[in-house]
Amino acid sequence: MGATTLDHEVVIVGAGFGGLGAGIEFTRQGMTDLAILEREDDLGGTWHVNHYPGLAVDIASVTYSYSFEPNPHWSRLFAPGAELKKYAEHVADKYDLRRHIEFGVAVQRAEWDDDGQYWTVHTDDGRSRTARYLVTATGFLSQPHTPDFPGMDTFAGKIIHTTDWEDGYDFAGKRAAVIGTGATAVQLIPEIARTAKALTVFQRTPIWVVPKIDFAIPAPVQTLFQKVPLTQKAARLVNTAALEALMVFGVLHFKQAKPGNKLAALLSKAHLRAQVRDAATRRKLTPSYDFGCKRPTFSNTYFRVFNQPNVTLQTSPIERVEADAIVCADGTSVPVDTLVLATGFNLWDTNFPAFQIVGRQGRDLGRWWREGRFQAYEGIAVPKMPNFLSLNSPYSYSGLSYFTTIEGQMKHIARLFGELRRRGADTFEVTEEANTAYLDRSTKALDSSVFYAGDCTGSRSYYFNQHGEATLLRPSSTLSTLREMGSFPLEDYTYRAAPVSEPVTAPAPTA
C-alpha cells in the first residue's frame, strides 16, 4: 500500500461479531492502524444490547460461532445470550482488538474525498476522523422500532423495549402486555408468564415455531471438544447441513422443493396442536403464509404459555393506548401497567445504512437505495463508493447462521486487498457492470424462492423492503457463498493509487 498520512488506515463502525471479524481479517492483511467505533459502552453488538430474560441463540452454538475460533465450552446446544457475550469478549482479547475499539462513539455521517481518496467519518461528539477505508458493521438488527400508537405518550405505567431491558424488573403482581410475536417475543413471553398476574400478548402476525432440540452439553463432551477439535467440527458440520436443508430447499428453492416446505409447516402445526389445548387459540397462532416467508424460530415453551389462565392472546388490532389500558379495534379494553415492546427493528428505513454515507459524485447511499433498488455487489461493495465495504447489505445474508455471512466477507476482504497489494494500489471501486450483473443473478435466483413462488401475503416479514422486494438474503448455499466470496473476478473492481499529499488530520473536538 502507498504511504498514508491519514488518521487511520481503516475505520470499522460496529464492534459486534461482524466488526470483530473485519478487524481480524484486516490484521491478517497487515493493516494494524484500525479504529473500531462502537456506539454502545461495550462490545458484542446484539449480544451486549440484548439481555432480556430467556435470551438465547436460535441457531445451535456449534454453528453460531467463527469456524476458525471454536468454543468447546458452550453449556447448551443453544447457548444463553450471556455466553455469546462472553465469547465475543474472548475473541476480542485473543485477537488483540480491544486496543482498537472506541466505545460510546456514534457515527453520524461519512463523506468520500475523491481528490485525496479518503473517507472523513463524523461522530456525535463533534469529532471527525480520516481513513483510507471505511467498513460498516452495524448489523442487520441494530435500529430498534418503537410503535407510535395513538396515546403512547399518555401511558402512565412502565414501558420497556426489549433492546433496553431493565435487569431485575419484577413482573410479580403486574398486568403486563407484550406487543409483538417475533423471535424475541417467543423467548421472552414464557419468562414473563411465570410471574405476571396477567399477561396479554398482542399478536399482529403469527410466527412459525418448530420444536427446539436443546440440551445441556455434558462436561465430558466439552472436554472432548477441547482435546479433539475434530469432534466439534463434526458437530458443526451436522448442524450446518440440517440448517442448509431448511434454508436452501425449504426457502430458496421453494418452487422445486415445495413438499419439503410443506413438511416443515406440518411439523410446526403438529407442534402447535400438541402444546395448545384450545382449538380457537390454535387457529389464531397458525400462520396463513408459507413457511419461510418470515424467519421461523425454535421453542418448546412458547405455545404452552397460552394454556395458562393468566395469559391471553389478543389478535384485534391496537386502536389506541390510554393511561392504564390498551384499547383494541373490536372495543376490548385491556388493563395494563407494564408494557413490553418486542416490536423488532427498522431495517429498510433507518438500518440500510445506519448513518449517512456520501460517496463519489455525491451519491448518498441511503437515498440511492430507497429511491432506486437495494443492491450491493456480492453483498459487500457499492458502485461510486470507493474503499467502502458494507457488511450488512442487500443480498448479503447467507444461510441461517450470521457467521456464514461474516466469514464469506472476510474471504472477500482477503482476496480484494491481496490484489491491491499486488498492483501497488490504494483505492478500489466495484464497477457498475459487475454490480448490475450480481443484482440480476440474485434477482433471478430468488424467483424460485418462497418469497416470490410461495404465498407471503400478510407475513409482514422484514425480509421484504418498502418496495416489496426480498433483498436481504443471498440466494446461494453456504458452500457456494464461501467459494464465490473467495474467488470473485478481480476485474469486477477498478484499482488506482492514492495521491501523495500533506498530512490530513481531523480537527480538534468542538466544545
N, C-alpha and C positions, 0 to 999 in steps of 0.2 A: 504494500500500500504506500501511497505517497505520504510525505510528511504532513502532519496535521498541526494546526495552530488553534484548534477549537477547544471548547471546554471539555468535551468528551468525544471519544470515537463513536460510542453508541449510547443512546438513551432508550431504555426499555420502560414502558409505562405499565405497571402492574407487577405485583410480587406474589401472584398465585402460581399454580403449577405451570402455566404457560410461560410466564415471565421467568420463572426459575429455569425451565428447560431452555429458553432462549439464552439466558445467562451462561448456562453450562456450555452450550454449543459455541457461543462467541468466544468463551475462554479457550475451548478446544482449538479454535481458529487462531489463537494467539492474540486476541484482542482483549486486553485486560483493563482498558480505560472505559469502564462501564458505569452508567448511573441508572439504577433501577428505582423509579419513582413510584411510591405507593401511597395512596390517599388515606388508608387506614393506619392504625398505630402499631400494626404487626403484620407479619407475612402470612401466607396461606390462602389468600383470596376468599372464596366462598366458605372455606373450612375455618376461617377466622371470623368472618362476619356472622355466619350462622352457628348458633349454639342452642337452639330451641330443644326442648325435651323430645327424645325419640330420634334425634338426628343420626343418620347412618348412611353409608353408601348404598346405592341401589344397583350397583354393579359389584360382583364379587371382588374382594380386595386384592386377590392374586392377579387380577386383570386391571383393576383401577389403581395402577402404580406404574412407575417407569420400569420398562423391561430390563434396563441396564442397572437398576438400583432396587432389587427386590428386598422386601421387608419380611423376614421369616417369622416375625413376632406378632402378626395380626391375632387378636384374641378371638375373633369370629370370622366366619366366611364373609359376612357383610359387616365390616368393622364399623364401630360407632364413630361419629364425627370427630371426637377428641383425638382419636388415633390418627386420623388423616392430618389433623393439625400438627400433631407430634411428628408425623412422617415428613411433612413439609419443612419443619424446623431441622430435622436430621439432614435432609437433602441440602438445605442452605448452608449448614455447618460443614458438611463433608466436602462440598464443592466450593467452599470459601466465598459464598455470595453475600453474606451479611454486610461485609465492609463496603459493598457497592450500593446497598439499599438505603434510601432516604424515606422515612416514614412521615405521615402527616402532610404529604405534598400532593395536592390535587392539580392535575394539568387542566388548563382551560382551553388552550389552542396551540397549534403548531403551524409554522409557515416555512415553506421552502424558498431559499435564496438561490436562484439559478446562476447568478454571476459567481458567487463564492462556492456554490454546490454544497450547501449545508442546511440543516434544519435549525430553526430557533423555536424552542419549546417554552411557552409561557405558563407560569403556575400561579395559583391563587394567593401566594404570599408576596406577589409583586415582582418576583424574580423572573429571569429568563436564562436559559442555558442553550448553548450552541452545540451541535453534534453532527458528525458526518452522516450517521444512520439513525433512523427512528423506527422503533418497533412498538406496536400497540399489543399488549397482552391483558386487556381489560376484561376478558371473559365474556361469555355469552349471557350470563345471568348476573349482571352487576348493577343494573339500574332498576331499583325496586319500583313497582307500580302501586300507587295508592289511589283507590277509587274515590270519586268525587260525588257520591250520592247526595242528593239534596238533604241539608240539615246535618251533615257530618260535623260541621263546626259547632253545633249546638249540643252534641253528645256530652253528657256530664260525667260519664263513667271513665273507665280505663281503656285506652286504645293501645294495642301492642301489634306492631308489624313483625312478622317472623324474622326479618333481617335485622331487627333492633330489639332482640329479646331481652327481657328483664329477668336475669337469672334469679332463681329462688322465688319467683312470683307464685303465690299460693292461690289455687283455684277453689279451695275448700269453701263451701257455702256460697260460691259465686254463681250467678246466672250468666253463663258465658255464651258467646256466639262466635263461630268461625265462618268467615266468608272465604270461600274457595275450596275446591276439592282436587287440587293438583297433587303432585308427588310430595310436596312439603306437608300439605294438609293430611295426606294419608299416613304419614309418620306421626304427626302431632296430635291429631284428633283422639286416638286411643289414650294418649297420655293425659290430656285434659279431662277426658271422660272418667278417669279413675277417681277424681276427687270433686269435680264440679257438682254443685247442687242440681243444675240443669244446664244442658248443652244443646244449642240449636246449630245445626250445620246447614249453611245456606249454599245450596248447590245450583250453579248455573248450567254446568256441563258435567255429566258423569264421566268417570275415568275407568279404563280397562285395568283391572287388577288381577294378577296371577299369583299363585302360591309362591311363597318365599322359602326356598330350601336353605335355611340358615341354621348354623350350629356353632358351638364353641370349638375352636381348634385346640385339641389337647396339647399339653406341654411336650410330650414325646414327639408329636408331629412337628411342632415348631422347632424342636432340636434337630429333627431330621432335615427340615428345610434349610436350617442354618449350616449343617455339616455336609449335606449332599444337595447342593443348589439345583441339580438336575431334577430332583423330585418336585421342587416348587415350579420349575419351568414346565414340567409335565402338567401340573395342576393348572397353570396359566393357559397352556395350550388347549386343554379340555374345555375350560370355561370360555375361552375366546371362540372356540369352534361352535359352542352352543349359542353364544350371542350372535355370531356371524350368521348362523342358520336363521335365527329370529329376524335379524336385520335385513340380510340380503334377500332371503327367499320370502319372508313374510311382509316386508315393507317395500324394498327397492324393486323386486321382481314380482309384484303382486299379480300382474296380468298373466305371467307364465306359471306362477305357483299359488294360484288362488286357494286351492284346497288346504295348503299349509296355513294360510292366513285364517281361513275359516276354522281350522282346528285350534289355533291359538285363541280365537274368540270363544269357541265352545269350552275350552279349558277354563277361561275366565268365568263364563256363565255357570259352569259346574261348581266352581269355587264359590261363587256368589250364592248359588242355591243351597250349597252345603252349610253355609255360615249364617244366612239370614232367614229367619222363620217366616216373616210376613211377606205374602206374595205382592202386595201393593208396594211395599218398600223395595222389594227386589226389582220390580218394574222401573221404579224411579232411579235405581242405581245401575240400570243396564244401558250402556251407550247405544245410540241409534246410528252411529257412524262406524265405519270399518276399523278393525283392529290395526293400530299403527298410524292412523291419521294424527293422533295426539300421542305423545310419548307415554307408553304404558308403564306401570310400576308393579312392584312386588310387595306383598304384605299378607301376613297371616292373622292380623288383628283388626284391620280397618273395617271389614264388613261386619264382623261380630259386634262391633260397637253399637250398631243400630238395633240390636236386640235389647239393649239396656233401657230400663224405664226412664232414666234421666236424660236420654238422648233423643232428639227429634230431627228428622230430615225435612228441610223446608226447600221446596223447589219453585215456589211462586217468586217472581222477580221482586227485588227490593225497590220499593217506591220512594221511601224517604227514611231518614234517621231522626229520631226525636231524642230528648234529653235522657230518657231511660228506656227506650224501646226502638225496635226496628219494625216499620210498617211495610207489609208486602202488598203487591198489586191486587191480591184477592181479598184485601181488607184485614188480614190477620195482623195483629199487633203482638210482637214477641218481646216480653220484658228482658232487658239486657243491662248488666252493669259492667261487664268486661267484654270488649270487642277485639277479636283477634283477626288480623288481616293476613290471610295466606293467599294473597292476590297476585303473587308471582312477580314477573319482571316485564319491563317495557323494552323489547328487543329492537323493534324496527323504527321507532320514533326517536329514541334517545341513545340506543346502545351501538348503533352502526353508523358512525363511530361514536365513542363515548364523549368525545370533545371535538371541537372544530379543527379540521386539518385542511390546509390550503396548499396545494402543490403547484406544479409548473403551470404557467399561463393562467394563474388564478383559479384553478379547478378546486372548488370546495367539495370535498369528498362526500359529506353528508347530503348536500344539496344535489350533487350529481347522481347519487344512488336513488334518492327519493323522487327526483323529477324524471329520472330515466328508469334504468333497471339495476337491481342489485347484482353486482358481479365482481369477481376478483380472480385473476389468473392462478390456477392451482390452489385457490382459496387463500392466497397469501400476498399477491402483488397486484398493483393497480396502475394502468397507464397514466402518464403525467404526474405520477407520484414517485419521483426518483428516490432511491435509497430509503424506501419505506416498505416495511413488511407488517402486515396486519394478521395477527394470529387468530383473531376471531372475526371471520369474514364470511360473506356469502359463499356457498358451495365448498366449505372447508371442513365441516364436522364429519368425521368418518367413523363408522361403526357406532357402538353404544358406549364404549369407554373413551372419555376425552383424551386419554393418553395415547390412543392411536393417532389422533389428530396432532398432538404435540410432537410425538416422535417423527411423524412424517414431515412436519415443518422443520424440525431440526435437521433432517436429511436434506431438505431443500436448501436451508441456510448453508450447510457444509458444501454442497455442490456449487452454489452460486458464488460463495466467497472464495472457493478454490479457483474458480475461473477468473475472478477479479485479480487474485494474486498472479495467476499465470500470465494475464495480459498486462500486469503492472497498472491496472486501472483502479479508480476510487469510486466511481459512480455507475450505478446500474439503473435501468428502467425497462420494464416489460413493454413489448411492442403492442400496439393496438390490434394487430393481426393475430398474435398469439392469444391475447385476451379474448377476442371475439370467438376464435376457434374453440377455446376451452368452454366458453359460455354456451356455444352451440352444442358441443358434445354433451355437456352436463344437462342442458335442457332436453335434448333428445333422449338421453338415457333415463331421465326421470319420467318420460311419457308412460312407461310401463309400471311406475311405482303406484302405491296405494293412493298417493296424493292426487293423481290425475286419472288413474284407471279404476280406482275404487270410489266409494261414496264417503266423502269427508264433510258433507253438508252438516252444519251445526256443531262441528267439532271444536271450533274456536281455538285452533291449535296455533302455538307460537311458531310452528314450522312455516306458516304462511305469513308473508309480509302484507303490507297495506295494499299492494297491487293484486293480491290473490295468488302470488307465485310462491311455491315451496322452494325457497332459495337458501336454506340453511345446510342441508346435507350434501355431502359429496357422494354421487351415485356410483360408488365402486366398493369392492371388498377391501378388507384390511390389508391383505397381501398386495392387492393391486395398488392401493394408496401408497404404501411404503415403497413399492418398486417405482411407481411413477414419480414420487417426490424426490427420489434419489437418482433419476435418470432422465429428467425433462430435457428437451433440446436446448442446448446452451445458446443457440441463435434466437431463442424466444426473447432474449434480453439484448438491449444495446449497452455498450460499455464506453466509458471515457475517463480520462484522467482529470483530477481536480486541479484548479489553478493554484500556483504558489502565491500566497498572499501574506499580508501583515497579520499578526495575531488577531483573532476575533474572540472577544470575551464578552460575557454577559454584563449588563450594568449592575451596579450595586443595588441591594434590596431597597425598595422605597419605604418610607416611613408609614 
